[in-house]
Amino acid sequence: MPETQELICVVDDDASMRRAFGRLIKSFGYEVQLHASGRECLDETFIDRAACLIVDISMPHMDGFELHALLEASGRSIPTVFISAHEGRGYGEHAASVGAIAYLNKPCDERLLRDAIGTALA
């Protein structure tokens, strides 16, 4: 368990996945904020407190890579773990090229997610 409650933001357009990630991350001992879209995430004032983002790649209107690029361009470099249910589209390579902490396929292995968050916070 972490000593302090770092804020982890989950951005996923799938409500059931968002809730599942939220419950799992809370069980790791972190504070969690859930967002249905990249725009919703950007509009929140607490994004500046975020210690890590868990971001779905495939979302309408603004995909996870676009969200990451907008945050970077605004000077907010937040360690990011990209997630996707779609394998084999070059997402892992693209995630690595933009400096992601990790790329995980959904559903995510609990241990891999916990390790990725730990790396992001280290």
C-alpha positions in Angstrom: 0.0 0.0 0.0 1.3 3.5 -0.8 2.0 5.7 2.2 0.0 8.6 0.7 -2.9 8.6 -1.6 -1.6 9.6 -5.0 -4.3 10.6 -7.5 -4.7 8.2 -10.5 -6.9 9.4 -13.3 -8.7 6.8 -15.5 -9.9 7.9 -18.9 -12.1 5.3 -20.7 -15.3 5.8 -22.7 -16.6 2.4 -21.6 -18.4 2.9 -18.3 -18.1 -0.7 -17.1 -14.3 -0.7 -17.7 -13.9 2.7 -16.0 -15.7 1.5 -12.9 -13.7 -1.8 -12.9 -10.4 0.1 -13.2 -11.6 2.5 -10.5 -12.4 -0.3 -8.0 -9.1 -2.1 -8.8 -6.9 1.0 -8.4 -8.7 2.0 -5.1 -7.9 -1.5 -3.9 -4.2 -0.7 -4.5 -4.7 2.2 -2.1 -4.8 5.2 -4.5 -7.3 8.0 -4.9 -9.1 7.6 -8.3 -10.8 10.0 -10.6 -12.8 8.6 -13.5 -13.4 10.3 -16.8 -15.5 9.3 -19.8 -13.5 11.3 -22.3 -10.3 13.1 -22.9 -12.1 16.4 -23.0 -13.8 15.7 -19.6 -10.3 14.9 -18.2 -8.8 18.1 -19.6 -11.7 20.2 -18.2 -11.1 19.1 -14.6 -9.0 21.3 -12.4 -7.5 18.4 -10.4 -5.7 17.0 -13.5 -2.7 19.0 -12.2 -2.7 16.8 -9.1 -2.7 13.6 -11.2 0.3 11.4 -10.5 -0.5 8.9 -13.3 -3.0 8.6 -16.1 -4.6 5.3 -17.2 -5.9 6.1 -20.7 -7.8 4.1 -23.2 -6.5 4.6 -26.7 -9.6 4.1 -28.7 -12.2 6.7 -27.7 -14.4 8.9 -29.9 -13.6 12.6 -30.5 -10.2 12.4 -28.8 -8.2 9.2 -28.6 -5.7 8.5 -25.8 -2.7 9.6 -27.9 -4.3 12.9 -28.7 -5.1 13.5 -25.0 -1.4 12.7 -24.1 -0.2 15.1 -26.8 -2.4 17.9 -25.6 -1.2 17.5 -22.0 2.4 17.4 -23.1 1.9 20.5 -25.3 0.4 22.4 -22.3 3.5 21.5 -20.2 1.7 18.8 -18.1 3.8 15.8 -18.5 1.9 13.1 -16.5 3.2 9.5 -16.5 0.7 7.6 -18.7 -0.3 4.0 -19.0 -2.1 3.3 -22.3 -4.7 0.6 -22.4 -6.7 -1.0 -25.3 -8.9 -3.9 -26.1 -7.5 -3.8 -29.7 -4.4 -5.8 -30.2 -2.0 -5.8 -33.1 -2.5 -2.2 -34.3 0.9 -0.9 -33.5 -0.4 0.7 -30.3 2.4 -0.7 -28.1 5.1 0.8 -30.4 3.3 4.1 -30.6 2.9 4.2 -26.8 6.6 3.6 -26.4 7.5 6.3 -28.9 5.6 8.9 -27.0 7.2 8.0 -23.7 4.4 5.9 -22.1 5.1 4.0 -18.9 3.4 1.0 -20.3 0.9 -0.3 -22.8 -1.5 -2.9 -21.5 -4.2 -4.9 -23.3 -7.7 -5.0 -21.8 -8.6 -6.8 -19.7 -5.4 -5.9 -17.8 -3.6 -8.3 -15.5 -3.9 -6.9 -12.0 -0.2 -7.3 -11.3 0.9 -5.7 -14.5 -1.3 -2.7 -13.8 -0.1 -2.3 -10.2 3.5 -2.6 -11.5 2.9 0.0 -14.2 1.4 2.5 -11.7 4.3 1.8 -9.3 6.8 2.6 -12.1 4.9 5.8 -13.0 5.1 7.0 -9.4 8.7 6.0 -8.8 
